[in-house]
Amino acid sequence: MTQTSRYQDRYPIVVTPDIRACQAFWEQRLGWQCGFASSWFVWLCADDGSASLAFMAPDHPSAPPGPEPFGGQGLCFELQVADAAAAHADFLARGGVAGLSLRDEAFGQRRFGFRDPSGLWVDVVEQIEPQTGFWDRYRV
């Protein structure tokens, strides 16, 4: 039996006064598409629809209670890809600057990372084989 989800979409909203800079960054550096834009809110999605993200101005009266402007700490937006080297090359070719250069991690990821104009850290990862024995010390 197939169960239908009660959720139609799931995405974080980053509260920032820089929604236009964020929109331009995600469109230009990552090739994401704008699905909705207004003076106070922008919703973007990956070109294949696999992920989405929104940015909201902090001073709009329809903002839900609680989300203060994002200060760039305490959140990592993970983008898993099939080929991190290709994603890295594409990001650089589009004018992106990586804050973490492309590397293979002993725990089993090939990755690079960067911050967008809101300060959001974006970690782009490809799952690879971990270094032999790396996880042994963490097994119970």
C-alpha positions, 0 to 999 in steps of 0.5 A: 500500500502506498502512503501519501505524505501530508507534506507537499514540500520541505525547505529551510527559510534563511532570514536575511536582509540580503535576499536579492544577493542570495537569489543571484548567488544561487542562480548564478553560482549553482544554477538553481531556479527561482520558483517565487520572488517578491519584495520580501521572500524568494524560493529557489530550487535545484534545476532537477527539483531535488532540493529547495531553499528560501530566503526571507527579509527580517522585517515583513509583517507576515514572518512567523514568530521566532526566526531572527536574522541568520548570523551565519553560525550553527547551520550547514546546508548539505548538498549531496552530489554524484560527482563532487569534482564536477560540481566543484569545477562547475561552481568555480567556472560560474565564479564561485569561491570555495572556502573549503577546497575539494578534498577526500575525507578519511571518513568517506566523503569527497567534498568542498564548501562555501558560504552564500551571501547570508553566511549560510555554510554549504557543504557539497559532498559525494559519498566515497569509501572511507579509509580502511579502519576509520570507523572501527573506533566508533563502532559499539 
